[in-house]
Amino acid sequence: MKEEDKTKDQLLKELAQLHQRVAELESAVAQHQRDEEVLRHRERYFQPLIENSWDCVAVLDGNGIIGYESPSAESLLGYKAEEMVGRNMLDFVHPEERQSVVSVYRSLVESPGGVVSTSLRYRRKDGSWCVLEGVSRNLLHDPEVNGIICNYRDVTERKRMEEALRESEQKYSALVEQAKDGVYIVQDEVLKFANRALGEINGYSLEEMQDMPFLRVVTEDSKGLVAERYRQRMSGTPTPSGYEIKIQCKEGTMKDVEVSAGIIQYRGRPADMGIVRDITERKRMDEALRESERLYRLLADNVTDTIWTTDMNLHLTYVSPSIERLRGYTVHEVLGQSLDQMMTPDSMERGLDVFRRQQAVETEMPGTKARSWTMEIEVPCRNGSSVWIEATASFMRDANGRPIGLIGVGRNIADRRRVEQKLRESEETMRSLIENSPDLLAVVDRDGRIRFMNRTVPGLTVEEVVGRTVFDFSQFEYHDVLKASIVQAFQTGRADRIESSGVGPHGSVARYETRFGSVRRHGQVVAVMLIITDITERKLVEEARIERAAALARTEELQLSRQRIVMVQESLRRDISQELHGSVQNGLIVLLHRLAELERAASPGDLADGLRDLRQKLSDMLDSHIRPIGHRLYPSILRQGLIPALQSMGDRLEKTVAVEMELDEDLVSLEKANRRLIPEQVRLAAYRIAEEALTNAIKHGKSSRVTIELRRSAEGSLRLAVRDNGRGFDPAKASSGMGILMMQDYAETAGGKCLIHSGAEQDTEVTAIFPLAGFDIRPVERASLLE
């Protein structure tokens, strides 16, 4: 009775504190009104500064909705500020970056005062993409701002330059690896790097050349020159970079090589880098000019593409031998053909038109030298057929920059055009098959971009949809599952089925069931077909049947009060249980022993029978009432762990209902080794929930079989599930029952949640999920309820 009075006093005290808090809030409102006037004055001062800044400033709320956008955004993005205000900033973010932006934004929202730097692609009003780089600060906690302040600028050009630099680095790396000349780096007189071409020259493998003394492959006649040049370069003495030497290959043969070397920084230290060219063949020839010409001819004559040159009258002056593979005519025959013999009439007309236009540009802008153009033309072959080529041409110029002819490269694109034609025919076939389907049918590529659609919902046209992505017409929370299903269809060809929400008739929101199927060509998945069924009405019927009124939001103070009440309740239960186990039970046991002694000492007769009957009744009372009450009030077996406690509960009820245990073996081993593995409040909450669920299953559900499942998830949470085969009930109607509320209170007190799935004449499943890491609960009177 004293504990109950103490709880009421605490609640009255808390009520008084709430009244005091209301008074403080009223005072704060008055202060806020005074601060607003100061803020308006500051706004009039800072607004011109923001509006005329080169950078842009935006203010977002916790959900990413733009509350303010500086006018400078119009010059950067093309949108007026009022066109962006009220929209979610994710509407402008590139689809490939939205998920990462959401993750970063959520982390920022959860970090008051936090600052993050981001770089992302943003859509301009004209549909193009730019790269923005900015800094965002979380000032949601600041009543003067109450938002996320974002300062950003356009770094598209800088990113383009960085990408060009990376491509340049990759290009030069590829050139080194693919170069015909050998490339080496010498440091501390040993080879630190060599490309494959060097190994092809000297016959050594890359592994053999690693850390090899660089003079090993140099002949005795050349070692003095090579060593002296190396020492001079490393000491900084000016020395010629190029020289010719002889080397001895692995198999013993001698080769003439040309070396060009210089000093570089390699791994933070000076090193000698050289390019080695095998000039053995060139040395056997008397004239370097003829060798150069031979190499040039060798290159031109062996390329797959066709190289050609003309004069300004479009008469061929050179064509590479690959023309014979392309058209069947020899080089000599082609050089004697006129323009109308080299192209079909239509291609010749288009080619002449392009040539005349390029001449006009040259006349208007004579300084534009690095200019080329590409077109597709059809050329006749010796066998009477024709082939399509992609021709790229530019002007050849004299020393003064004046055009003196054309140089071009032609590439056979017949295979590519055949593939494109087959794709068009396949699309036509598909369109004829599905255009009358009652469902919405869409064909998308790997990016989810819609390439075909048979029809759309009222309010949209096919032209408005094709070319955009499916993500533009679906709600954001379904983007990940949509993308995953498309990726799965492309990678495995396996069909999938999902439900999502998206744009409905006339701008409404509709529910859809989408089935994914792969479109194959030559055994390869080339597209994904989406079969989209409007299930809005069906979902409304389903949701109307299972929907229930949402519970009023609990404030933080009520939650803390509930925790304290539950903990005080458990503390009282423990005290009563200890009292029953201690004073009452021990007294009854002593009394039983005393009655047993009197019974043995009494003479046969009525007295002995009466004592025996009295002892038996006391013993029955102890076993049937006192001990069970103590156990119900305080499950002391929880000291041994949650799993033993649940097993003991199942054993006690085995006579009433069949109880099956499904336990995580790893969890069993871990708790056996460490009884405190599961936090004590989680143990107690899980036990009480299981106890209440079993009581309901037996008492109300009339169940004949109950399954208790306890597992630990990969995310580090504890999952308790109690399933029965009873009659079930409607959770919406029973949601205010004390048993359900108690289970939910226990779960929330332990930092978890409790879910109940049931229905009339259906099985019932009670699921509770608790955190195992980071659990924190404020103690009331004792540091521990169980230990």
C-alpha positions in Angstrom: 0.0 0.0 0.0 2.9 2.3 0.8 4.5 1.7 -2.7 1.2 2.5 -4.4 0.9 5.9 -2.5 4.5 6.7 -3.4 3.7 6.1 -7.2 0.7 8.5 -7.0 2.9 11.1 -5.4 5.4 10.8 -8.2 2.7 11.2 -10.8 1.3 14.3 -9.1 4.8 15.7 -9.0 5.2 15.0 -12.7 1.9 16.7 -13.4 3.1 19.8 -11.5 6.2 19.8 -13.6 4.2 19.7 -16.8 2.1 22.7 -15.6 5.4 24.5 -15.0 6.6 23.5 -18.5 3.5 25.0 -20.1 4.1 28.3 -18.3 7.7 28.2 -19.6 6.5 27.6 -23.2 4.0 30.5 -23.0 6.9 32.8 -21.9 9.0 31.4 -24.8 6.3 32.2 -27.3 6.4 35.8 -26.2 10.1 35.9 -26.5 9.8 34.2 -29.9 7.6 37.0 -31.2 10.2 39.6 -30.2 12.9 37.5 -31.9 10.9 37.4 -35.1 11.1 41.2 -35.5 14.8 41.0 -35.1 15.0 38.2 -37.6 13.0 40.2 -40.1 15.4 43.1 -39.8 18.4 40.7 -40.3 16.6 39.2 -43.3 16.3 42.6 -45.0 20.0 43.0 -44.5 21.3 39.6 -45.7 18.8 39.0 -48.5 20.6 41.3 -51.0 23.9 39.6 -50.1 22.4 36.1 -50.8 20.6 37.1 -54.0 23.7 38.6 -55.6 26.1 35.8 -54.6 27.8 33.7 -57.3 27.1 30.6 -55.2 23.6 29.4 -54.5 21.9 29.0 -51.2 19.0 26.7 -50.4 17.2 25.8 -47.2 15.7 22.4 -46.9 13.5 20.8 -44.2 14.1 17.4 -42.6 12.4 15.6 -45.5 14.5 17.4 -48.2 11.7 19.8 -49.2 13.1 23.1 -50.5 11.8 25.9 -48.4 14.1 28.6 -49.8 16.2 28.9 -53.0 18.4 31.9 -53.8 17.7 33.8 -57.1 21.2 32.9 -58.3 19.9 29.4 -58.9 18.2 30.6 -62.1 21.5 31.5 -63.8 22.9 28.1 -62.6 20.0 25.7 -63.2 17.5 27.6 -65.3 14.8 27.4 -62.7 13.3 30.4 -61.0 13.4 30.2 -57.2 9.6 29.9 -57.0 9.7 26.9 -59.4 12.0 25.0 -56.9 10.5 26.0 -53.6 8.1 23.3 -52.3 9.7 20.5 -54.3 11.8 17.7 -52.9 15.5 18.2 -53.9 15.6 14.5 -54.9 13.4 15.6 -57.9 16.5 17.2 -59.4 19.1 14.6 -58.4 20.3 12.0 -60.9 18.5 8.7 -60.4 21.8 6.9 -60.0 22.8 9.1 -57.0 19.5 9.4 -55.2 20.0 6.5 -52.8 23.4 7.7 -51.7 22.0 11.2 -51.3 19.2 9.9 -49.1 21.7 8.0 -46.9 23.9 11.1 -46.5 20.9 13.4 -45.9 19.4 11.1 -43.2 22.8 11.0 -41.4 23.0 14.8 -41.5 19.4 15.2 -40.2 20.3 12.9 -37.3 23.3 15.0 -36.4 22.4 18.5 -35.1 25.0 21.0 -36.2 26.6 18.5 -38.5 28.3 19.5 -41.7 28.7 17.4 -44.9 30.3 18.1 -48.2 28.7 16.5 -51.3 29.1 16.3 -55.0 26.2 15.2 -57.2 24.6 15.5 -60.6 21.6 17.9 -60.8 19.1 18.3 -63.6 18.8 21.7 -65.2 15.6 23.0 -66.5 16.6 22.3 -70.1 17.0 18.6 -69.2 20.8 18.6 -69.2 22.9 17.5 -66.1 25.4 19.6 -64.2 27.7 18.6 -61.3 27.1 20.6 -58.1 29.5 20.7 -55.2 28.3 22.0 -51.9 28.4 22.1 -48.1 25.3 21.4 -46.0 24.8 22.3 -42.4 22.1 20.9 -40.1 20.4 23.9 -38.3 17.1 22.2 -37.8 17.7 22.6 -34.0 18.2 26.4 -34.5 14.7 28.0 -34.2 16.0 31.0 -36.2 16.7 28.7 -39.2 14.9 25.4 -38.6 16.4 23.8 -41.7 19.3 22.4 -43.6 21.4 25.2 -45.1 23.0 24.2 -48.4 25.6 26.3 -50.2 26.5 24.9 -53.6 28.2 25.9 -56.9 28.5 24.5 -60.4 31.7 22.4 -60.8 30.7 20.7 -64.0 33.6 22.1 -66.0 36.1 21.2 -63.2 34.8 17.7 -63.1 35.0 17.4 -66.8 38.6 18.5 -66.6 39.3 16.0 -63.8 37.7 13.3 -65.9 39.8 14.3 -68.9 42.9 14.1 -66.7 42.0 10.6 -65.5 41.3 9.5 -69.1 44.7 11.0 -70.1 46.4 9.0 -67.3 44.6 5.9 -68.4 45.4 6.6 -72.0 49.2 7.0 -71.3 49.1 3.9 -69.0 47.5 1.9 -71.8 50.0 3.3 -74.3 52.9 2.1 -72.1 51.4 -1.4 -71.8 50.4 -1.6 -75.4 53.4 0.2 -76.9 55.6 -1.7 -79.3 58.7 0.0 -77.7 60.1 -1.3 -74.5 59.7 0.9 -71.4 61.8 0.5 -68.3 62.5 2.3 -65.0 65.9 1.8 -63.3 66.5 2.7 -59.7 69.5 1.7 -57.6 71.0 0.1 -60.8 68.2 -2.5 -61.0 65.0 -2.7 -63.1 62.0 -1.6 -61.1 59.5 -1.6 -64.0 59.4 -3.0 -67.5 56.5 -3.4 -69.9 55.8 -6.5 -72.0 57.3 -5.0 -75.1 60.7 -4.9 -73.4 60.4 -8.6 -72.6 59.5 -9.3 -76.2 62.6 -7.5 -77.3 65.1 -9.2 -74.9 63.3 -12.5 -74.4 63.0 -12.2 -70.5 59.7 -12.5 -68.7 58.3 -9.6 -66.5 59.1 -11.7 -63.4 62.7 -12.3 -64.5 63.3 -8.6 -65.2 62.0 -7.5 -61.8 65.0 -6.3 -59.8 67.4 -7.5 -62.5 70.7 -5.5 -62.7 70.0 -3.3 -65.8 73.5 -4.0 -67.2 72.9 -7.7 -67.5 71.4 -7.5 -71.0 73.9 -5.0 -72.3 76.8 -6.4 -74.3 80.4 -5.8 -73.1 81.0 -3.3 -75.9 78.1 -1.1 -74.8 78.3 -1.5 -71.0 80.8 1.3 -70.5 78.6 3.8 -72.5 75.4 2.7 -70.7 76.9 2.9 -67.2 78.5 6.3 -67.8 75.3 7.8 -69.2 73.3 6.4 -66.2 75.8 7.9 -63.7 75.7 11.2 -65.4 71.9 11.4 -65.5 71.6 10.4 -61.8 74.2 13.0 -60.8 72.5 15.7 -62.8 75.3 16.1 -65.3 73.9 17.2 -68.8 74.1 14.2 -71.1 72.4 13.2 -74.4 69.1 11.4 -73.8 69.3 9.2 -76.8 71.9 6.7 -78.0 72.1 3.3 -79.8 73.6 0.2 -78.1 73.6 -3.6 -78.5 71.9 -6.0 -76.1 72.2 -9.7 -75.7 68.8 -11.5 -75.5 68.0 -14.3 -73.2 68.5 -16.9 -76.0 71.9 -15.4 -76.8 71.1 -13.4 -79.9 72.3 -9.8 -80.3 70.0 -6.9 -81.1 70.5 -3.3 -82.0 68.3 -1.0 -79.9 67.7 2.7 -79.7 67.5 4.0 -76.1 66.0 7.3 -75.0 66.3 8.0 -71.3 65.7 10.7 -68.7 65.3 11.2 -65.0 61.9 11.0 -63.3 60.6 10.7 -59.8 59.5 7.2 -59.0 58.0 6.3 -55.6 59.4 9.6 -54.2 63.0 9.1 -55.4 65.0 9.9 -58.6 65.0 7.1 -61.2 66.1 6.6 -64.8 63.3 6.0 -67.2 64.0 4.9 -70.8 62.3 3.8 -74.0 63.9 1.0 -75.9 63.2 0.5 -79.6 64.4 -2.5 -81.5 66.2 -1.1 -84.5 67.9 -4.3 -85.6 66.0 -4.3 -88.9 66.5 -0.6 -89.4 70.2 -0.9 -88.9 70.4 -3.4 -91.7 69.0 -0.9 -94.1 71.1 1.9 -95.6 68.6 4.7 -95.5 66.5 5.7 -92.5 64.0 7.5 -94.7 63.1 4.3 -96.6 62.7 2.5 -93.3 60.3 5.2 -92.0 58.3 4.9 -95.2 58.2 1.1 -95.0 56.9 1.3 -91.4 54.3 3.9 -92.4 53.2 1.7 -95.4 53.1 -1.3 -93.2 50.8 0.4 -90.8 48.5 1.8 -93.4 48.4 -1.4 -95.4 47.5 -3.7 -92.5 44.8 -1.7 -90.7 41.3 -3.2 -90.8 39.8 0.2 -91.6 40.3 1.7 -95.1 42.5 4.8 -95.2 42.2 7.1 -98.2 43.2 10.6 -99.5 41.9 12.8 -102.3 42.7 16.1 -103.9 40.2 19.0 -103.7 38.5 17.7 -106.8 37.7 14.5 -104.9 40.0 12.3 -107.1 41.5 9.5 -105.0 45.3 9.9 -104.5 45.8 7.0 -102.1 43.8 4.1 -100.7 45.0 1.4 -98.4 45.0 -2.3 -99.5 42.1 -3.1 -97.1 39.8 -1.7 -99.7 40.1 -5.0 -101.5 38.6 -6.9 -98.5 35.9 -4.3 -98.3 34.7 -4.0 -102.0 36.6 -6.7 -103.9 38.4 -4.3 -106.1 42.2 -3.9 -106.1 43.9 -0.7 -105.1 44.8 0.0 -108.7 41.2 -0.5 -109.9 39.8 1.8 -107.2 42.3 4.5 -107.9 40.9 4.6 -111.5 37.3 4.8 -110.5 35.2 8.0 -110.6 33.1 9.2 -107.7 29.9 7.8 -109.1 31.6 4.4 -109.3 32.7 4.5 -105.7 29.3 5.4 -104.1 25.7 4.8 -104.8 23.8 7.7 -106.3 22.0 8.6 -103.0 25.3 8.4 -101.0 27.2 10.5 -103.6 24.5 13.2 -103.5 24.7 13.3 -99.7 28.5 13.2 -99.7 28.8 16.1 -102.2 26.3 18.1 -100.1 28.4 17.6 -96.9 31.6 18.4 -98.8 30.1 21.7 -100.2 28.9 22.7 -96.7 32.3 22.0 -95.2 33.9 24.2 -97.9 31.5 27.0 -97.0 32.4 26.7 -93.4 36.1 26.8 -94.3 35.5 30.0 -96.3 33.6 31.6 -93.4 36.0 30.4 -90.7 39.4 29.8 -92.3 41.2 29.5 -89.0 39.2 26.4 -87.9 41.8 23.7 -88.7 41.0 20.8 -86.4 37.6 19.9 -87.8 36.3 16.6 -89.1 32.9 15.2 -90.1 31.4 11.7 -90.1 28.6 10.2 -92.3 27.3 6.9 -93.4 27.6 6.0 -97.1 26.8 3.0 -99.2 29.5 1.8 -101.6 29.2 -0.8 -104.4 31.2 -4.1 -104.5 32.6 -6.1 -107.3 30.1 -8.9 -106.8 27.1 -6.5 -107.4 26.2 -6.1 -103.8 26.8 -3.0 -101.7 28.2 -2.4 -98.2 27.6 0.4 -95.7 30.6 2.2 -94.2 31.1 4.9 -91.6 33.4 7.5 -93.2 35.3 10.2 -91.1 37.1 12.9 -93.1 39.0 16.1 -92.6 41.0 18.5 -94.7 44.7 18.0 -95.4 46.5 21.3 -95.3 49.6 22.9 -96.6 52.2 24.8 -94.6 49.9 27.9 -94.6 46.9 26.0 -93.4 45.0 26.0 -96.7 43.1 22.8 -97.6 44.8 20.8 -100.3 42.7 17.6 -100.1 40.9 15.2 -97.9 42.1 12.4 -95.7 39.6 9.9 -94.3 39.0 6.5 -92.7 36.2 4.2 -93.7 34.9 1.5 -91.4 32.6 -1.4 -92.4 29.3 -1.0 -90.4 27.2 -3.6 -92.3 27.0 -5.9 -89.3 26.0 -3.0 -87.0 23.3 -1.9 -89.4 22.0 -5.5 -89.7 21.7 -5.7 -85.9 19.9 -2.4 -85.8 17.5 -3.5 -88.5 16.8 -6.8 -86.7 16.2 -4.8 -83.5 13.7 -2.6 -85.3 11.9 -5.6 -86.7 11.8 -7.3 -83.3 10.4 -4.2 -81.7 7.7 -4.0 -84.4 6.8 -7.6 -83.8 6.6 -7.1 -80.1 4.5 -3.9 -80.6 1.9 -5.7 -82.7 1.6 -8.4 -80.1 1.1 -6.3 -77.1 -0.6 -3.0 -78.2 -4.0 -4.5 -77.5 -3.2 -5.9 -74.0 -5.5 -4.8 -71.2 -2.5 -4.2 -69.0 0.1 -1.5 -69.3 3.1 -3.0 -71.1 6.5 -1.3 -71.1 9.9 -2.2 -72.5 12.9 -0.7 -70.5 16.6 -0.8 -70.8 19.2 -1.4 -68.1 18.7 2.1 -66.7 15.0 1.7 -66.5 14.4 4.0 -69.4 11.2 3.3 -71.2 11.8 2.5 -74.8 8.3 1.4 -75.7 4.8 1.5 -74.1 1.5 0.3 -75.5 -0.6 2.9 -73.7 -0.7 5.0 -70.6 -3.1 6.0 -67.9 -5.6 8.8 -68.6 -3.8 12.2 -68.3 -0.6 11.0 -69.9 0.3 10.4 -73.5 2.7 7.7 -74.8 5.0 10.5 -76.1 5.3 12.0 -72.7 6.3 8.6 -71.2 8.7 7.1 -73.7 12.3 8.2 -73.1 11.8 8.8 -69.4 12.5 6.2 -66.7 10.0 4.1 -64.8 11.3 5.8 -61.6 9.8 9.1 -62.9 6.4 7.5 -62.5 6.8 5.5 -59.3 7.0 6.7 -55.7 10.5 7.1 -54.4 10.4 4.4 -51.8 9.9 1.8 -54.5 12.9 2.9 -56.6 15.3 0.4 -55.0 13.0 -2.7 -55.5 12.2 -1.6 -59.1 15.9 -1.2 -59.9 16.8 -4.6 -58.2 14.1 -6.4 -60.2 15.3 -4.9 -63.5 18.9 -5.8 -62.7 17.9 -9.3 -61.8 16.0 -9.7 -65.0 19.0 -8.6 -67.0 21.5 -10.7 -65.1 19.6 -13.9 -64.6 16.6 -13.6 -66.9 14.5 -14.7 -63.9 11.0 -13.2 -63.7 9.9 -11.3 -60.7 6.7 -9.8 -59.3 6.4 -6.7 -57.1 3.7 -4.3 -55.8 4.3 -0.6 -55.8 2.7 2.8 -56.0 3.0 5.4 -58.8 1.3 7.9 -61.1 -2.4 7.0 -61.7 -5.2 8.5 -63.8 -5.1 12.3 -64.1 -2.2 12.6 -61.6 -3.6 10.5 -58.8 -1.7 7.8 -57.0 -2.4 4.3 -57.9 -1.3 0.8 -56.8 0.3 -1.5 -59.3 1.4 -5.1 -59.6 4.3 -5.3 -61.9 5.6 -8.5 -63.5 9.1 -8.5 -65.0 10.1 -10.6 -68.0 13.2 -10.7 -70.1 13.4 -9.9 -73.8 16.1 -12.1 -75.4 17.9 -11.9 -78.7 20.4 -14.6 -79.6 20.2 -16.0 -76.1 21.1 -12.6 -74.5 18.8 -10.4 -72.5 18.6 -7.1 -74.4 15.6 -5.5 -72.6 13.1 -6.1 -69.8 9.3 -6.1 -70.3 7.1 -4.8 -67.5 3.5 -6.1 -67.4 1.8 -3.5 -65.1 -1.7 -4.2 -63.7 -3.7 -1.6 -61.8 -4.6 -3.2 -58.5 -5.8 0.0 -56.8 -9.4 -1.1 -56.2 -8.2 -4.5 -55.0 -5.8 -3.0 -52.5 -8.3 -0.5 -51.3 -10.7 -3.4 -50.5 -7.9 -5.3 -48.8 -6.7 -2.3 -46.8 -10.3 -1.3 -45.8 -10.8 -4.8 -44.4 -7.6 -4.8 -42.2 -7.2 -1.1 -41.5 -7.7 0.1 -37.9 -7.5 3.4 -36.3 -4.0 4.5 -35.5 -3.1 4.9 -31.9 -2.5 8.5 -30.6 1.1 9.4 -30.6 2.8 8.8 -27.2 4.9 11.7 -26.0 8.4 11.1 -24.7 7.2 11.9 -21.1 4.4 9.3 -21.3 6.9 6.7 -22.7 9.3 7.4 -19.8 6.4 7.1 -17.3 5.3 3.8 -18.8 8.9 2.5 -18.4 9.0 3.6 -14.8 5.6 2.1 -14.1 6.5 -1.2 -15.6 9.8 -1.3 -13.8 8.2 -0.4 -10.5 5.6 -3.1 -11.2 8.3 -5.7 -11.7 10.1 -4.4 -8.6 7.0 -4.9 -6.6 6.4 -8.3 -8.0 10.0 -9.2 -7.1 9.5 -8.0 -3.5 6.2 -9.9 -3.2 7.8 -13.0 -4.8 10.8 -12.8 -2.4 8.4 -12.4 0.5 6.4 -15.5 -0.6 9.6 -17.4 -1.2 11.1 -16.2 2.0 8.8 -15.5 5.0 5.5 -17.1 3.9 6.9 -20.2 2.2 9.6 -20.8 4.8 7.1 -20.4 7.6 4.8 -22.9 5.9 7.7 -25.4 5.4 8.6 -25.1 9.1 5.0 -25.6 10.0 4.8 -28.7 7.8 8.0 -30.2 9.4 6.5 -29.5 12.9 3.2 -31.1 11.9 5.2 -34.1 10.7 7.0 -34.4 14.0 3.7 -34.2 15.9 2.2 -36.8 13.6 5.0 -39.2 14.4 4.8 -38.5 18.1 1.0 -38.7 18.3 -0.6 -42.0 19.3 -2.6 -43.8 16.7 -6.1 -42.5 16.4 -8.0 -39.4 15.5 -5.3 -37.0 16.5 -2.7 -38.6 14.2 -5.2 -38.7 11.3 -6.1 -35.0 11.9 -2.5 -33.9 11.9 -1.8 -35.9 8.8 -4.8 -34.3 7.0 -3.7 -30.9 8.1 -0.1 -31.4 6.9 -1.4 -32.7 3.5 -3.6 -29.6 3.0 -0.7 -27.3 3.9 1.5 -29.1 1.5 -1.1 -28.9 -1.3 -1.5 -25.2 -0.7 2.3 -24.7 -0.9 2.6 -26.6 -4.2 -0.7 -25.5 -5.8 -0.8 -21.8 -4.8 2.1 -20.4 -3.0 4.9 -21.5 -5.3 3.0 -20.8 -8.6 2.1 -17.3 -7.3 5.7 -16.6 -6.5 6.8 -17.8 -9.9 4.1 -15.7 -11.7 5.1 -12.7 -9.7 8.9 -13.1 -10.3 10.3 -15.7 -12.7 13.5 -16.3 -10.8 14.6 -18.9 -13.5 15.5 -15.9 -15.7 18.7 -15.7 -13.7 19.7 -18.8 -15.7 19.0 -17.1 -19.0 16.0 -16.5 -21.3 16.2 -19.8 -23.1 16.1 -22.0 -20.0 13.2 -19.8 -18.7 11.2 -20.3 -22.0 11.9 -24.1 -21.9 10.7 -24.2 -18.3 7.5 -22.4 -19.3 6.9 -24.9 -22.1 7.5 -27.8 -19.8 5.0 -26.5 -17.2 2.3 -26.2 -19.9 3.0 -29.5 -21.7 0.1 -31.2 -20.0 -2.3 -28.5 -21.3 -1.0 -27.9 -24.8 1.7 -29.3 -27.1 4.6 -26.8 -27.0 7.4 -26.9 -29.7 10.6 -24.9 -29.3 12.5 -23.6 -32.3 15.8 -22.2 -31.0 18.8 -20.6 -32.7 21.6 -23.1 -31.8 24.3 -20.3 -31.9 22.2 -18.2 -29.5 21.8 -21.2 -27.2 25.5 -21.7 -27.1 26.3 -18.0 -26.6 23.8 -17.6 -23.7 25.0 -20.8 -22.0 28.5 -19.3 -22.0 27.3 -15.9 -20.9 24.0 -15.6 -19.1 24.0 -11.8 -19.4 24.4 -11.9 -23.2 20.7 -10.8 -23.5 20.1 -7.6 -21.5 18.0 -8.2 -18.4 15.2 -5.9 -19.4 15.0 -7.7 -22.8 14.9 -11.1 -21.0 12.1 -10.0 -18.7 10.1 -8.4 -21.5 10.4 -11.4 -23.8 9.4 -13.8 -21.0 6.3 -11.7 -20.1 5.3 -11.5 -23.8 5.7 -15.2 -24.3 3.8 -15.9 -21.0 0.9 -13.7 -22.1 0.8 -15.1 -25.6 0.7 -18.7 -24.3 -2.0 -17.8 -21.8 -4.2 -16.2 -24.6 -3.6 -19.2 -26.9 -4.8 -21.7 -24.2 -7.5 -19.6 -22.6 -9.1 -17.8 -25.5 -7.8 -19.5 -28.7 -8.4 -23.1 -27.5 -5.1 -24.0 -29.2 -3.8 -27.6 -29.3 -0.3 -26.7 -30.5 2.0 -23.7 -29.8 5.4 -23.0 -31.2 8.0 -20.7 -29.5 10.7 -19.5 -31.8 13.8 -17.5 -30.6 16.4 -16.4 -33.0 19.1 -13.7 -33.4 19.0 -11.8 -36.7 22.0 -10.8 -38.8 21.4 -7.1 -37.9 22.0 -8.0 -34.2 18.4 -8.0 -32.9 16.5 -10.7 -31.0 13.3 -12.1 -32.5 10.7 -13.9 -30.4 7.7 -15.5 -32.1 4.8 -17.4 -30.5 2.5 -19.1 -33.0 -0.6 -21.2 -32.2 -3.3 -23.0 -34.2 -6.2 -21.6 -32.2 -9.3 -19.8 -33.4 -7.7 -16.4 -33.8 -9.2 -13.0 -33.3 -9.4 -9.5 -35.0 -6.4 -7.5 -33.8 -8.2 -4.2 -34.6 -11.1 -5.0 -32.3 -8.8 -6.4 -29.5 -6.2 -3.7 -29.8 -7.3 -2.0 -26.6 -7.3 -5.2 -24.5 -5.1 -5.2 -21.5 -3.1 -8.3 -22.6 -2.2 -6.7 -26.0 -1.3 -3.4 -24.4 0.8 -5.1 -21.8 2.8 -7.0 -24.4 3.3 -3.8 -26.4 4.3 -1.9 -23.3 6.9 -4.6 -22.3 8.4 -4.5 -25.8 8.6 -0.7 -26.0 10.0 -0.5 -22.5 12.9 -2.8 -23.6 13.4 -0.7 -26.7 11.7 -3.1 -29.1 8.3 -3.6 -30.7 5.5 -6.2 -30.6 3.5 -7.2 -33.6 0.4 -9.4 -33.6 -1.0 -11.1 -36.7 -4.3 -12.9 -36.4 -7.8 -13.1 -37.8 -11.1 -14.9 -37.2 -10.6 -18.7 -37.5 -6.9 -18.1 -38.4 -3.7 -18.9 -36.6 -2.2 -16.3 -34.3 1.4 -15.1 -34.3 2.9 -12.8 -31.7 6.3 -11.4 -32.8 8.6 -9.3 -30.6 11.8 -7.8 -31.8 14.4 -6.4 -29.3 17.8 -4.8 -29.8 20.8 -6.7 -28.4 23.3 -3.8 -28.8 23.1 -0.3 -27.5 20.2 -1.1 -25.1 19.7 1.5 -22.4 17.0 1.8 -19.8 16.8 4.2 -16.9 16.7 2.3 -13.6 14.1 3.4 -10.9 15.1 1.9 -7.6 17.6 -1.0 -8.3 20.5 -1.3 -10.7 19.1 -4.7 -11.7 15.7 -6.4 -11.6 16.9 -9.9 -12.1 20.4 -10.2 -10.7 
